[in-house]
Every structure is written in C-alpha cells, then in structure tokens.
Amino acid sequence: MPTPAKSIGLQLIDGNKNHRTKEEIDKRIKNENRLKMSAENIHPPSWLDKTAKKRI
C-alpha cells in the first residue's frame, strides 16, 4: 500500500529530499492552500430548509 503524500511543509522540515525547485515549492504551497477547507468556504445547498442550513 502506498504512503500518503506529505504536505510541502513537512517535506521541507524533513529536508528537500526530492530536490524541488523554488518554483515547484511555491506552486505546491499555493495549490495546498487553495484546497484547504474552512467554514467560510462551505455553503449549504439552496434546497435545504432554515433548520438544516443553520450553522454551528
């Protein structure tokens, strides 16, 4: 079974063993930040009623 991918932050802490360039690192950081989920990014679907849409 393959090992899950590490974030670029963890890879840099372990040492840049993959010899990634600065451009590759910046691109990966930007993509990882874009994929992060937060409460501001999540919106309930329009077909839910008020009780179901209520956020905690």
mmCIF file of the N, C-alpha and C atoms, coordinates in Angstrom:
data_MODEL
# 
_entry.id   MODEL 
# 
loop_
_atom_site.group_PDB 
_atom_site.id 
_atom_site.type_symbol 
_atom_site.label_atom_id 
_atom_site.label_alt_id 
_atom_site.label_comp_id 
_atom_site.label_asym_id 
_atom_site.label_entity_id 
_atom_site.label_seq_id 
_atom_site.pdbx_PDB_ins_code 
_atom_site.Cartn_x 
_atom_site.Cartn_y 
_atom_site.Cartn_z 
_atom_site.occupancy 
_atom_site.B_iso_or_equiv 
_atom_site.pdbx_formal_charge 
_atom_site.auth_seq_id 
_atom_site.auth_comp_id 
_atom_site.auth_asym_id 
_atom_site.auth_atom_id 
_atom_site.pdbx_PDB_model_num 
ATOM 1   N N  . MET A 1 1  ? 0.850   -1.166 0.000  1.00 0.00 ? 1  MET A N  1 
ATOM 2   C CA . MET A 1 1  ? 0.000   0.000  0.000  1.00 0.00 ? 1  MET A CA 1 
ATOM 3   C C  . MET A 1 1  ? 0.903   1.239  0.000  1.00 0.00 ? 1  MET A C  1 
ATOM 4   N N  . PRO A 1 2  ? 0.640   2.187  -0.882 1.00 0.00 ? 2  PRO A N  1 
ATOM 5   C CA . PRO A 1 2  ? 1.496   3.369  -0.958 1.00 0.00 ? 2  PRO A CA 1 
ATOM 6   C C  . PRO A 1 2  ? 1.314   4.295  0.241  1.00 0.00 ? 2  PRO A C  1 
ATOM 7   N N  . THR A 1 3  ? 2.338   5.049  0.517  1.00 0.00 ? 3  THR A N  1 
ATOM 8   C CA . THR A 1 3  ? 2.310   6.032  1.595  1.00 0.00 ? 3  THR A CA 1 
ATOM 9   C C  . THR A 1 3  ? 1.587   7.291  1.120  1.00 0.00 ? 3  THR A C  1 
ATOM 10  N N  . PRO A 1 4  ? 0.699   7.878  1.941  1.00 0.00 ? 4  PRO A N  1 
ATOM 11  C CA . PRO A 1 4  ? 0.021   9.104  1.539  1.00 0.00 ? 4  PRO A CA 1 
ATOM 12  C C  . PRO A 1 4  ? 1.031   10.245 1.321  1.00 0.00 ? 4  PRO A C  1 
ATOM 13  N N  . ALA A 1 5  ? 0.674   11.157 0.455  1.00 0.00 ? 5  ALA A N  1 
ATOM 14  C CA . ALA A 1 5  ? 1.556   12.285 0.151  1.00 0.00 ? 5  ALA A CA 1 
ATOM 15  C C  . ALA A 1 5  ? 1.697   13.191 1.359  1.00 0.00 ? 5  ALA A C  1 
ATOM 16  N N  . LYS A 1 6  ? 2.899   13.700 1.580  1.00 0.00 ? 6  LYS A N  1 
ATOM 17  C CA . LYS A 1 6  ? 3.155   14.653 2.655  1.00 0.00 ? 6  LYS A CA 1 
ATOM 18  C C  . LYS A 1 6  ? 2.922   16.064 2.121  1.00 0.00 ? 6  LYS A C  1 
ATOM 19  N N  . SER A 1 7  ? 2.538   16.962 3.012  1.00 0.00 ? 7  SER A N  1 
ATOM 20  C CA . SER A 1 7  ? 2.426   18.359 2.616  1.00 0.00 ? 7  SER A CA 1 
ATOM 21  C C  . SER A 1 7  ? 3.828   18.912 2.369  1.00 0.00 ? 7  SER A C  1 
ATOM 22  N N  . ILE A 1 8  ? 3.893   19.976 1.624  1.00 0.00 ? 8  ILE A N  1 
ATOM 23  C CA . ILE A 1 8  ? 5.200   20.555 1.285  1.00 0.00 ? 8  ILE A CA 1 
ATOM 24  C C  . ILE A 1 8  ? 5.894   21.077 2.545  1.00 0.00 ? 8  ILE A C  1 
ATOM 25  N N  . GLY A 1 9  ? 5.116   21.521 3.528  1.00 0.00 ? 9  GLY A N  1 
ATOM 26  C CA . GLY A 1 9  ? 5.713   21.985 4.780  1.00 0.00 ? 9  GLY A CA 1 
ATOM 27  C C  . GLY A 1 9  ? 6.464   20.878 5.493  1.00 0.00 ? 9  GLY A C  1 
ATOM 28  N N  . LEU A 1 10 ? 5.855   19.688 5.556  1.00 0.00 ? 10 LEU A N  1 
ATOM 29  C CA . LEU A 1 10 ? 6.528   18.548 6.183  1.00 0.00 ? 10 LEU A CA 1 
ATOM 30  C C  . LEU A 1 10 ? 7.732   18.104 5.376  1.00 0.00 ? 10 LEU A C  1 
ATOM 31  N N  . GLN A 1 11 ? 7.639   18.159 4.065  1.00 0.00 ? 11 GLN A N  1 
ATOM 32  C CA . GLN A 1 11 ? 8.767   17.778 3.235  1.00 0.00 ? 11 GLN A CA 1 
ATOM 33  C C  . GLN A 1 11 ? 9.954   18.707 3.456  1.00 0.00 ? 11 GLN A C  1 
ATOM 34  N N  . LEU A 1 12 ? 9.679   19.996 3.614  1.00 0.00 ? 12 LEU A N  1 
ATOM 35  C CA . LEU A 1 12 ? 10.763  20.952 3.817  1.00 0.00 ? 12 LEU A CA 1 
ATOM 36  C C  . LEU A 1 12 ? 11.388  20.797 5.193  1.00 0.00 ? 12 LEU A C  1 
ATOM 37  N N  . ILE A 1 13 ? 10.572  20.412 6.196  1.00 0.00 ? 13 ILE A N  1 
ATOM 38  C CA . ILE A 1 13 ? 11.117  20.174 7.537  1.00 0.00 ? 13 ILE A CA 1 
ATOM 39  C C  . ILE A 1 13 ? 12.050  18.966 7.513  1.00 0.00 ? 13 ILE A C  1 
ATOM 40  N N  . ASP A 1 14 ? 11.649  17.909 6.790  1.00 0.00 ? 14 ASP A N  1 
ATOM 41  C CA . ASP A 1 14 ? 12.480  16.708 6.677  1.00 0.00 ? 14 ASP A CA 1 
ATOM 42  C C  . ASP A 1 14 ? 13.712  16.936 5.819  1.00 0.00 ? 14 ASP A C  1 
ATOM 43  N N  . GLY A 1 15 ? 13.713  18.007 5.091  1.00 0.00 ? 15 GLY A N  1 
ATOM 44  C CA . GLY A 1 15 ? 14.802  18.273 4.146  1.00 0.00 ? 15 GLY A CA 1 
ATOM 45  C C  . GLY A 1 15 ? 14.257  18.086 2.742  1.00 0.00 ? 15 GLY A C  1 
ATOM 46  N N  . ASN A 1 16 ? 14.705  18.877 1.832  1.00 0.00 ? 16 ASN A N  1 
ATOM 47  C CA . ASN A 1 16 ? 14.201  18.836 0.463  1.00 0.00 ? 16 ASN A CA 1 
ATOM 48  C C  . ASN A 1 16 ? 14.816  17.645 -0.269 1.00 0.00 ? 16 ASN A C  1 
ATOM 49  N N  . LYS A 1 17 ? 14.382  16.435 0.111  1.00 0.00 ? 17 LYS A N  1 
ATOM 50  C CA . LYS A 1 17 ? 14.965  15.207 -0.434 1.00 0.00 ? 17 LYS A CA 1 
ATOM 51  C C  . LYS A 1 17 ? 14.627  15.013 -1.910 1.00 0.00 ? 17 LYS A C  1 
ATOM 52  N N  . ASN A 1 18 ? 13.528  15.604 -2.366 1.00 0.00 ? 18 ASN A N  1 
ATOM 53  C CA . ASN A 1 18 ? 13.133  15.457 -3.766 1.00 0.00 ? 18 ASN A CA 1 
ATOM 54  C C  . ASN A 1 18 ? 13.791  16.504 -4.655 1.00 0.00 ? 18 ASN A C  1 
ATOM 55  N N  . HIS A 1 19 ? 14.580  17.388 -4.065 1.00 0.00 ? 19 HIS A N  1 
ATOM 56  C CA . HIS A 1 19 ? 15.290  18.437 -4.794 1.00 0.00 ? 19 HIS A CA 1 
ATOM 57  C C  . HIS A 1 19 ? 14.331  19.286 -5.638 1.00 0.00 ? 19 HIS A C  1 
ATOM 58  N N  . ARG A 1 20 ? 13.230  19.695 -5.016 1.00 0.00 ? 20 ARG A N  1 
ATOM 59  C CA . ARG A 1 20 ? 12.268  20.530 -5.721 1.00 0.00 ? 20 ARG A CA 1 
ATOM 60  C C  . ARG A 1 20 ? 12.834  21.936 -5.879 1.00 0.00 ? 20 ARG A C  1 
ATOM 61  N N  . THR A 1 21 ? 12.478  22.567 -6.987 1.00 0.00 ? 21 THR A N  1 
ATOM 62  C CA . THR A 1 21 ? 12.935  23.934 -7.226 1.00 0.00 ? 21 THR A CA 1 
ATOM 63  C C  . THR A 1 21 ? 12.040  24.890 -6.450 1.00 0.00 ? 21 THR A C  1 
ATOM 64  N N  . LYS A 1 22 ? 12.472  26.122 -6.318 1.00 0.00 ? 22 LYS A N  1 
ATOM 65  C CA . LYS A 1 22 ? 11.694  27.144 -5.616 1.00 0.00 ? 22 LYS A CA 1 
ATOM 66  C C  . LYS A 1 22 ? 10.333  27.333 -6.282 1.00 0.00 ? 22 LYS A C  1 
ATOM 67  N N  . GLU A 1 23 ? 10.301  27.283 -7.620 1.00 0.00 ? 23 GLU A N  1 
ATOM 68  C CA . GLU A 1 23 ? 9.041   27.448 -8.351 1.00 0.00 ? 23 GLU A CA 1 
ATOM 69  C C  . GLU A 1 23 ? 8.080   26.290 -8.054 1.00 0.00 ? 23 GLU A C  1 
ATOM 70  N N  . GLU A 1 24 ? 8.598   25.059 -7.995 1.00 0.00 ? 24 GLU A N  1 
ATOM 71  C CA . GLU A 1 24 ? 7.762   23.900 -7.694 1.00 0.00 ? 24 GLU A CA 1 
ATOM 72  C C  . GLU A 1 24 ? 7.206   23.987 -6.278 1.00 0.00 ? 24 GLU A C  1 
ATOM 73  N N  . ILE A 1 25 ? 8.039   24.430 -5.345 1.00 0.00 ? 25 ILE A N  1 
ATOM 74  C CA . ILE A 1 25 ? 7.607   24.570 -3.950 1.00 0.00 ? 25 ILE A CA 1 
ATOM 75  C C  . ILE A 1 25 ? 6.527   25.631 -3.844 1.00 0.00 ? 25 ILE A C  1 
ATOM 76  N N  . ASP A 1 26 ? 6.718   26.785 -4.475 1.00 0.00 ? 26 ASP A N  1 
ATOM 77  C CA . ASP A 1 26 ? 5.719   27.857 -4.431 1.00 0.00 ? 26 ASP A CA 1 
ATOM 78  C C  . ASP A 1 26 ? 4.400   27.411 -5.046 1.00 0.00 ? 26 ASP A C  1 
ATOM 79  N N  . LYS A 1 27 ? 4.467   26.693 -6.160 1.00 0.00 ? 27 LYS A N  1 
ATOM 80  C CA . LYS A 1 27 ? 3.268   26.208 -6.830 1.00 0.00 ? 27 LYS A CA 1 
ATOM 81  C C  . LYS A 1 27 ? 2.514   25.225 -5.931 1.00 0.00 ? 27 LYS A C  1 
ATOM 82  N N  . ARG A 1 28 ? 3.255   24.338 -5.271 1.00 0.00 ? 28 ARG A N  1 
ATOM 83  C CA . ARG A 1 28 ? 2.621   23.350 -4.399 1.00 0.00 ? 28 ARG A CA 1 
ATOM 84  C C  . ARG A 1 28 ? 2.004   24.014 -3.170 1.00 0.00 ? 28 ARG A C  1 
ATOM 85  N N  . ILE A 1 29 ? 2.675   25.010 -2.604 1.00 0.00 ? 29 ILE A N  1 
ATOM 86  C CA . ILE A 1 29 ? 2.119   25.739 -1.455 1.00 0.00 ? 29 ILE A CA 1 
ATOM 87  C C  . ILE A 1 29 ? 0.823   26.419 -1.858 1.00 0.00 ? 29 ILE A C  1 
ATOM 88  N N  . LYS A 1 30 ? 0.820   27.068 -3.021 1.00 0.00 ? 30 LYS A N  1 
ATOM 89  C CA . LYS A 1 30 ? -0.374  27.762 -3.496 1.00 0.00 ? 30 LYS A CA 1 
ATOM 90  C C  . LYS A 1 30 ? -1.522  26.774 -3.699 1.00 0.00 ? 30 LYS A C  1 
ATOM 91  N N  . ASN A 1 31 ? -1.255  25.621 -4.292 1.00 0.00 ? 31 ASN A N  1 
ATOM 92  C CA . ASN A 1 31 ? -2.297  24.630 -4.528 1.00 0.00 ? 31 ASN A CA 1 
ATOM 93  C C  . ASN A 1 31 ? -2.800  24.005 -3.227 1.00 0.00 ? 31 ASN A C  1 
ATOM 94  N N  . GLU A 1 32 ? -1.914  23.762 -2.275 1.00 0.00 ? 32 GLU A N  1 
ATOM 95  C CA . GLU A 1 32 ? -2.345  23.204 -0.986 1.00 0.00 ? 32 GLU A CA 1 
ATOM 96  C C  . GLU A 1 32 ? -3.227  24.193 -0.245 1.00 0.00 ? 32 GLU A C  1 
ATOM 97  N N  . ASN A 1 33 ? -2.886  25.480 -0.283 1.00 0.00 ? 33 ASN A N  1 
ATOM 98  C CA . ASN A 1 33 ? -3.711  26.490 0.383  1.00 0.00 ? 33 ASN A CA 1 
ATOM 99  C C  . ASN A 1 33 ? -5.081  26.607 -0.275 1.00 0.00 ? 33 ASN A C  1 
ATOM 100 N N  . ARG A 1 34 ? -5.120  26.435 -1.586 1.00 0.00 ? 34 ARG A N  1 
ATOM 101 C CA . ARG A 1 34 ? -6.381  26.527 -2.301 1.00 0.00 ? 34 ARG A CA 1 
ATOM 102 C C  . ARG A 1 34 ? -7.299  25.361 -1.944 1.00 0.00 ? 34 ARG A C  1 
ATOM 103 N N  . LEU A 1 35 ? -6.732  24.215 -1.643 1.00 0.00 ? 35 LEU A N  1 
ATOM 104 C CA . LEU A 1 35 ? -7.516  23.024 -1.331 1.00 0.00 ? 35 LEU A CA 1 
ATOM 105 C C  . LEU A 1 35 ? -7.975  22.952 0.122  1.00 0.00 ? 35 LEU A C  1 
ATOM 106 N N  . LYS A 1 36 ? -7.396  23.761 0.989  1.00 0.00 ? 36 LYS A N  1 
ATOM 107 C CA . LYS A 1 36 ? -7.794  23.730 2.397  1.00 0.00 ? 36 LYS A CA 1 
ATOM 108 C C  . LYS A 1 36 ? -9.254  24.137 2.535  1.00 0.00 ? 36 LYS A C  1 
ATOM 109 N N  . MET A 1 37 ? -9.955  23.405 3.381  1.00 0.00 ? 37 MET A N  1 
ATOM 110 C CA . MET A 1 37 ? -11.366 23.710 3.611  1.00 0.00 ? 37 MET A CA 1 
ATOM 111 C C  . MET A 1 37 ? -11.511 24.464 4.924  1.00 0.00 ? 37 MET A C  1 
ATOM 112 N N  . SER A 1 38 ? -12.407 25.417 4.916  1.00 0.00 ? 38 SER A N  1 
ATOM 113 C CA . SER A 1 38 ? -12.723 26.149 6.137  1.00 0.00 ? 38 SER A CA 1 
ATOM 114 C C  . SER A 1 38 ? -14.213 26.440 6.151  1.00 0.00 ? 38 SER A C  1 
ATOM 115 N N  . ALA A 1 39 ? -14.713 26.894 7.261  1.00 0.00 ? 39 ALA A N  1 
ATOM 116 C CA . ALA A 1 39 ? -16.141 27.167 7.396  1.00 0.00 ? 39 ALA A CA 1 
ATOM 117 C C  . ALA A 1 39 ? -16.598 28.264 6.433  1.00 0.00 ? 39 ALA A C  1 
ATOM 118 N N  . GLU A 1 40 ? -15.700 29.176 6.065  1.00 0.00 ? 40 GLU A N  1 
ATOM 119 C CA . GLU A 1 40 ? -16.073 30.250 5.152  1.00 0.00 ? 40 GLU A CA 1 
ATOM 120 C C  . GLU A 1 40 ? -16.268 29.737 3.728  1.00 0.00 ? 40 GLU A C  1 
ATOM 121 N N  . ASN A 1 41 ? -15.616 28.637 3.383  1.00 0.00 ? 41 ASN A N  1 
ATOM 122 C CA . ASN A 1 41 ? -15.696 28.089 2.029  1.00 0.00 ? 41 ASN A CA 1 
ATOM 123 C C  . ASN A 1 41 ? -16.910 27.196 1.817  1.00 0.00 ? 41 ASN A C  1 
ATOM 124 N N  . ILE A 1 42 ? -17.546 26.744 2.886  1.00 0.00 ? 42 ILE A N  1 
ATOM 125 C CA . ILE A 1 42 ? -18.623 25.774 2.780  1.00 0.00 ? 42 ILE A CA 1 
ATOM 126 C C  . ILE A 1 42 ? -19.967 26.479 2.940  1.00 0.00 ? 42 ILE A C  1 
ATOM 127 N N  . HIS A 1 43 ? -20.835 26.286 1.955  1.00 0.00 ? 43 HIS A N  1 
ATOM 128 C CA . HIS A 1 43 ? -22.177 26.865 1.996  1.00 0.00 ? 43 HIS A CA 1 
ATOM 129 C C  . HIS A 1 43 ? -23.195 25.750 1.792  1.00 0.00 ? 43 HIS A C  1 
ATOM 130 N N  . PRO A 1 44 ? -24.298 25.779 2.575  1.00 0.00 ? 44 PRO A N  1 
ATOM 131 C CA . PRO A 1 44 ? -25.302 24.725 2.425  1.00 0.00 ? 44 PRO A CA 1 
ATOM 132 C C  . PRO A 1 44 ? -26.044 24.874 1.091  1.00 0.00 ? 44 PRO A C  1 
ATOM 133 N N  . PRO A 1 45 ? -26.556 23.786 0.546  1.00 0.00 ? 45 PRO A N  1 
ATOM 134 C CA . PRO A 1 45 ? -27.299 23.866 -0.707 1.00 0.00 ? 45 PRO A CA 1 
ATOM 135 C C  . PRO A 1 45 ? -28.593 24.656 -0.541 1.00 0.00 ? 45 PRO A C  1 
ATOM 136 N N  . SER A 1 46 ? -29.068 25.241 -1.619 1.00 0.00 ? 46 SER A N  1 
ATOM 137 C CA . SER A 1 46 ? -30.244 26.113 -1.565 1.00 0.00 ? 46 SER A CA 1 
ATOM 138 C C  . SER A 1 46 ? -31.524 25.347 -1.247 1.00 0.00 ? 46 SER A C  1 
ATOM 139 N N  . TRP A 1 47 ? -31.571 24.048 -1.492 1.00 0.00 ? 47 TRP A N  1 
ATOM 140 C CA . TRP A 1 47 ? -32.801 23.293 -1.296 1.00 0.00 ? 47 TRP A CA 1 
ATOM 141 C C  . TRP A 1 47 ? -33.041 22.899 0.158  1.00 0.00 ? 47 TRP A C  1 
ATOM 142 N N  . LEU A 1 48 ? -32.091 23.158 1.065  1.00 0.00 ? 48 LEU A N  1 
ATOM 143 C CA . LEU A 1 48 ? -32.298 22.839 2.484  1.00 0.00 ? 48 LEU A CA 1 
ATOM 144 C C  . LEU A 1 48 ? -33.192 23.884 3.139  1.00 0.00 ? 48 LEU A C  1 
ATOM 145 N N  . ASP A 1 49 ? -33.935 23.460 4.156  1.00 0.00 ? 49 ASP A N  1 
ATOM 146 C CA . ASP A 1 49 ? -34.774 24.409 4.881  1.00 0.00 ? 49 ASP A CA 1 
ATOM 147 C C  . ASP A 1 49 ? -33.917 25.162 5.909  1.00 0.00 ? 49 ASP A C  1 
ATOM 148 N N  . LYS A 1 50 ? -34.523 26.149 6.602  1.00 0.00 ? 50 LYS A N  1 
ATOM 149 C CA . LYS A 1 50 ? -33.769 27.014 7.525  1.00 0.00 ? 50 LYS A CA 1 
ATOM 150 C C  . LYS A 1 50 ? -33.079 26.226 8.637  1.00 0.00 ? 50 LYS A C  1 
ATOM 151 N N  . THR A 1 51 ? -33.775 25.248 9.198  1.00 0.00 ? 51 THR A N  1 
ATOM 152 C CA . THR A 1 51 ? -33.205 24.470 10.296 1.00 0.00 ? 51 THR A CA 1 
ATOM 153 C C  . THR A 1 51 ? -31.974 23.698 9.831  1.00 0.00 ? 51 THR A C  1 
ATOM 154 N N  . ALA A 1 52 ? -32.039 23.136 8.668  1.00 0.00 ? 52 ALA A N  1 
ATOM 155 C CA . ALA A 1 52 ? -30.909 22.364 8.150  1.00 0.00 ? 52 ALA A CA 1 
ATOM 156 C C  . ALA A 1 52 ? -29.747 23.274 7.744  1.00 0.00 ? 52 ALA A C  1 
ATOM 157 N N  . LYS A 1 53 ? -30.038 24.511 7.331  1.00 0.00 ? 53 LYS A N  1 
ATOM 158 C CA . LYS A 1 53 ? -28.988 25.443 6.909  1.00 0.00 ? 53 LYS A CA 1 
ATOM 159 C C  . LYS A 1 53 ? -28.253 26.078 8.085  1.00 0.00 ? 53 LYS A C  1 
ATOM 160 N N  . LYS A 1 54 ? -28.866 26.003 9.270  1.00 0.00 ? 54 LYS A N  1 
ATOM 161 C CA . LYS A 1 54 ? -28.285 26.656 10.447 1.00 0.00 ? 54 LYS A CA 1 
ATOM 162 C C  . LYS A 1 54 ? -26.879 26.120 10.716 1.00 0.00 ? 54 LYS A C  1 
ATOM 163 N N  . ARG A 1 55 ? -25.930 27.013 10.827 1.00 0.00 ? 55 ARG A N  1 
ATOM 164 C CA . ARG A 1 55 ? -24.530 26.629 11.092 1.00 0.00 ? 55 ARG A CA 1 
ATOM 165 C C  . ARG A 1 55 ? -24.283 26.579 12.582 1.00 0.00 ? 55 ARG A C  1 
ATOM 166 N N  . ILE A 1 56 ? -23.350 25.771 12.946 1.00 0.00 ? 56 ILE A N  1 
ATOM 167 C CA . ILE A 1 56 ? -22.976 25.668 14.367 1.00 0.00 ? 56 ILE A CA 1 
ATOM 168 C C  . ILE A 1 56 ? -21.869 26.649 14.649 1.00 0.00 ? 56 ILE A C  1 
# 
